Amino acid sequence: MELKPGYVKKGWTTVREQLYSWKYEKLAEKLVSELKKRGFESWIVKSREELLKTIEELIAPGSTVAVGGSLSLQETGVLELLRNGSYNFLDRYSVKSAEERREIELKSFGADYYLCSANAITEDGKLVFLDGNGNRVAALCFGPKNVIIVASVNKLVPDVQSARERIRYISPMNSKRLNLETPCSKTGWCTDCASPQRICNYFLVVETSYRQPGRFKVLLATFELGL
């Protein structure tokens, strides 16, 4: 890779940015190989535009689509894509009450496609999730015909224990983002609290997709997404 710091078409680029881009691409190439060994279909996407194009190619028009709560889906424009009228989108963000959200979440089990992100991915290809209500991890385990995971390689960790540590570090920011009244949303540190609004309740490791070939589709972004 030849390093060329300076002005580029869409803004300034630095040696640091180029090195991270190179590193993330190499990590993604290695991780795709590990994911495929575990039966997960995998793609590398190098831009938001490529991500959206890949999702359009994967999801047939008219399909029923649902999503889990995800900052990655919000910041990449995936939600706007799903709202464009081409899909029967079960939009959890459009509801006006907890009852309506629960109805959407239950309907999501019958979706053709379920999109979400992962909290971490291990170097040997395990997908790791932590939920507050459990609707996302439940849908990952059973229900939707296809699951599309959108995650950046910045969520790559050595192993499951490291995934727990990463999630513990990140959780206060998610609590803050959701405006929850938890100890960590005030201090910035996880205290393994007993708050009624605690978001760390259901821990899931998806080891393989051997029993459901093709159900899990992982889109690995070589740019940073989410937390």
C-alpha positions as CSV (number, residue, x, y, z in Angstrom):
1,M,0.0,0.0,0.0
2,E,1.4,3.4,-1.0
3,L,0.5,6.1,1.6
4,K,-0.6,9.4,0.1
5,P,-1.7,11.8,2.9
6,G,-3.4,15.0,1.7
7,Y,-6.6,16.2,0.2
8,V,-8.9,13.8,-1.6
9,K,-12.3,14.2,-3.3
10,K,-14.5,13.7,-0.2
11,G,-12.3,15.4,2.4
12,W,-9.0,15.1,4.1
13,T,-7.3,11.8,4.5
14,T,-4.4,11.0,6.8
15,V,-1.8,8.3,7.1
16,R,-3.7,7.1,10.2
17,E,-7.0,6.8,8.2
18,Q,-5.3,4.9,5.4
19,L,-3.6,2.5,7.8
20,Y,-6.8,1.8,9.6
21,S,-8.6,1.2,6.3
22,W,-5.8,-1.2,5.2
23,K,-5.9,-3.0,8.5
24,Y,-9.7,-3.3,8.5
25,E,-9.7,-4.8,5.0
26,K,-7.1,-7.4,6.0
27,L,-9.0,-8.2,9.2
28,A,-12.2,-8.6,7.1
29,E,-10.6,-10.9,4.7
30,K,-9.4,-13.2,7.5
31,L,-12.7,-13.0,9.3
32,V,-14.8,-13.9,6.2
33,S,-12.8,-17.1,6.0
34,E,-13.6,-17.9,9.7
35,L,-17.3,-17.1,9.3
36,K,-17.6,-19.3,6.3
37,K,-16.1,-22.2,8.2
38,R,-18.9,-21.8,10.7
39,G,-21.6,-21.8,8.0
40,F,-22.2,-18.1,7.9
41,E,-22.5,-16.5,4.4
42,S,-20.3,-13.4,4.4
43,W,-19.6,-10.3,2.3
44,I,-17.0,-7.5,2.7
45,V,-18.4,-4.0,2.1
46,K,-16.0,-1.0,1.8
47,S,-18.5,1.8,1.8
48,R,-22.0,2.7,2.8
49,E,-23.0,2.7,-0.8
50,E,-21.7,-0.8,-1.3
51,L,-23.5,-1.9,1.9
52,L,-26.9,-0.6,0.7
53,K,-26.3,-2.1,-2.8
54,T,-25.6,-5.5,-1.3
55,I,-28.7,-5.4,0.9
56,E,-30.8,-4.5,-2.1
57,E,-29.3,-7.5,-3.9
58,L,-30.1,-9.8,-1.0
59,I,-33.6,-8.7,-0.3
60,A,-36.2,-9.3,-3.0
61,P,-38.8,-6.5,-3.4
62,G,-42.0,-7.2,-1.6
63,S,-40.3,-9.2,1.2
64,T,-41.4,-8.7,4.8
65,V,-38.5,-7.1,6.6
66,A,-37.9,-6.4,10.3
67,V,-35.0,-4.9,12.3
68,G,-33.5,-5.0,15.7
69,G,-32.5,-1.8,17.5
70,S,-29.2,-0.8,15.9
71,L,-27.1,2.3,15.6
72,S,-25.3,0.8,12.7
73,L,-28.5,0.5,10.7
74,Q,-29.4,4.0,11.5
75,E,-26.1,5.7,10.5
76,T,-25.7,3.8,7.2
77,G,-29.1,4.7,5.7
78,V,-30.4,1.1,5.9
79,L,-33.6,2.2,7.6
80,E,-34.3,4.7,4.9
81,L,-33.7,2.0,2.3
82,L,-36.2,-0.2,3.9
83,R,-38.8,2.6,4.1
84,N,-38.6,3.3,0.4
85,G,-41.8,1.4,-0.4
86,S,-40.1,-1.7,-2.0
87,Y,-40.6,-3.8,1.1
88,N,-43.2,-4.7,3.7
89,F,-41.2,-3.1,6.5
90,L,-42.2,-3.8,10.1
91,D,-40.8,-0.5,11.3
92,R,-40.2,-0.6,15.1
93,Y,-39.2,3.0,15.0
94,S,-42.6,4.2,13.8
95,V,-44.6,3.0,16.7
96,K,-46.2,5.3,19.3
97,S,-46.5,3.0,22.3
98,A,-44.9,0.1,24.0
99,E,-47.8,-2.1,23.0
100,E,-47.4,-1.3,19.3
101,R,-43.7,-2.0,19.5
102,R,-44.3,-5.4,21.1
103,E,-46.8,-6.2,18.3
104,I,-44.1,-5.3,15.7
105,E,-41.5,-7.4,17.6
106,L,-43.8,-10.4,17.6
107,K,-44.6,-10.0,13.9
108,S,-40.9,-9.9,13.3
109,F,-40.6,-13.7,13.9
110,G,-42.5,-14.3,10.7
111,A,-40.3,-11.9,8.6
112,D,-38.5,-13.0,5.5
113,Y,-35.5,-11.0,6.6
114,Y,-34.4,-9.7,9.9
115,L,-31.6,-7.1,10.1
116,C,-29.5,-6.1,13.1
117,S,-25.9,-5.7,14.1
118,A,-23.7,-7.7,16.5
119,N,-22.1,-6.5,19.7
120,A,-18.9,-8.4,18.9
121,I,-17.5,-11.0,16.5
122,T,-14.7,-13.2,17.7
123,E,-11.6,-13.9,15.6
124,D,-12.7,-17.5,15.1
125,G,-16.1,-16.4,13.7
126,K,-18.6,-16.5,16.6
127,L,-21.3,-13.9,16.7
128,V,-21.9,-12.3,20.1
129,F,-25.0,-10.4,21.2
130,L,-26.3,-8.8,24.4
131,D,-29.9,-7.7,24.8
132,G,-32.1,-5.8,27.2
133,N,-35.5,-7.1,26.3
134,G,-34.4,-10.2,24.4
135,N,-36.5,-9.6,21.2
136,R,-33.4,-9.5,19.0
137,V,-31.6,-12.6,20.4
138,A,-34.9,-14.5,20.3
139,A,-35.3,-13.6,16.6
140,L,-31.8,-14.6,15.9
141,C,-32.4,-18.0,17.4
142,F,-35.7,-18.7,15.7
143,G,-38.3,-17.2,13.4
144,P,-37.2,-15.0,10.5
145,K,-36.2,-17.0,7.4
146,N,-33.1,-14.9,6.9
147,V,-30.9,-12.9,9.3
148,I,-28.6,-10.2,8.0
149,I,-25.9,-9.0,10.3
150,V,-24.4,-5.6,9.6
151,A,-21.2,-5.1,11.6
152,S,-17.9,-3.3,11.2
153,V,-14.6,-5.1,11.9
154,N,-14.1,-2.6,14.7
155,K,-16.2,-5.1,16.7
156,L,-13.7,-7.8,16.2
157,V,-12.4,-9.4,19.5
158,P,-10.1,-12.3,20.3
159,D,-12.6,-14.5,22.0
160,V,-16.0,-14.7,23.8
161,Q,-14.5,-13.4,27.1
162,S,-13.1,-10.4,25.3
163,A,-16.5,-9.9,23.8
164,R,-18.0,-9.7,27.3
165,E,-15.4,-7.1,28.2
166,R,-16.0,-5.1,25.1
167,I,-19.7,-5.1,25.7
168,R,-19.2,-4.1,29.4
169,Y,-17.1,-1.1,28.1
170,I,-19.7,-0.1,25.5
171,S,-22.9,-0.6,27.4
172,P,-22.8,2.8,29.2
173,M,-22.8,4.6,25.9
174,N,-25.8,2.6,24.7
175,S,-27.7,3.4,27.9
176,K,-26.8,7.0,27.4
177,R,-28.0,6.9,23.8
178,L,-31.3,5.4,24.8
179,N,-31.8,8.0,27.6
180,L,-32.0,5.3,30.2
181,E,-31.9,5.9,34.0
182,T,-29.1,3.5,34.8
183,P,-26.1,4.0,36.9
184,C,-23.8,3.6,33.9
185,S,-25.6,6.3,32.0
186,K,-24.5,8.8,34.7
187,T,-21.0,7.5,35.5
188,G,-19.9,6.0,32.2
189,W,-18.9,2.8,33.9
190,C,-20.7,-0.6,34.2
191,T,-21.4,-1.6,37.8
192,D,-23.4,-4.8,36.9
193,C,-26.4,-2.9,38.2
194,A,-29.9,-4.1,39.3
195,S,-31.6,-1.2,37.6
196,P,-35.1,-1.9,36.1
197,Q,-33.8,-0.2,32.9
198,R,-30.7,-2.4,32.7
199,I,-29.9,-3.3,29.1
200,C,-27.5,-6.2,29.8
201,N,-29.9,-9.2,30.4
202,Y,-29.7,-11.7,27.6
203,F,-26.3,-12.9,26.3
204,L,-26.1,-15.0,23.1
205,V,-23.3,-16.6,21.2
206,V,-24.2,-17.9,17.8
207,E,-21.6,-20.6,17.2
208,T,-22.5,-21.8,13.7
209,S,-25.3,-21.9,11.1
210,Y,-24.7,-25.6,10.2
211,R,-28.3,-26.6,10.8
212,Q,-29.7,-23.7,8.8
213,P,-27.4,-23.2,5.8
214,G,-27.7,-19.7,4.3
215,R,-29.9,-18.3,7.0
216,F,-27.2,-16.0,8.5
217,K,-25.6,-13.5,6.2
218,V,-22.9,-11.3,7.6
219,L,-22.0,-8.0,5.9
220,L,-18.5,-6.9,7.2
221,A,-17.9,-3.2,6.9
222,T,-14.2,-2.1,6.6
223,F,-15.2,1.3,8.0
224,E,-16.2,2.0,11.6
225,L,-19.9,1.6,12.5
226,G,-21.9,1.7,15.7
227,L,-20.3,1.4,19.1
